[in-house]
């Protein structure tokens, strides 16, 4: 089981990176990657939200929705759970890390609508369903580990992009490539490099 969990972490963080392979969560990825400190702060917030959201979503799915036969409501329920978690993170950061809270600005509450967070919650409940292969406990463990791996992959991607953007900020590019075009080109090159882990390049 330990080997399978290790493979889940590696595959979710690198091979199937949520941003560079699945192209989810691009709004904060492109918007908060101007400075490494901001990117790292956003990464930590996303790690917390995705890990807790994966745990709570799995428990709600397996202990409430599926037994009651109302699993079709999972999207609505997961959005409410994620919104509550983001509010908690926002209040915590505002109280304990006001500088980071101010620098993240509108992108912190945008975690609520970050499709990567909702996608993780929905995918984990469908990828590790309770049945012949997974019990309630093993389904929960795999969902949490997958959530951590996906969140770490998001953090790796956003911190890498931020560090590259800091390095190339003052480079002399042709006028049409300055600003957002160069960020998109850089992101595309990072995605191509990440696809190398899956053997597609």
Helices and strands as residue ranges (DSSP letters): H 2-10, I 11-15, H 26-31, H 36-60, I 61-65, H 66-68, G 71-73, H 74-96, H 98-104, H 106-109, G 110-113, H 115-127, H 136-168, G 175-177, H 180-195, G 196-198
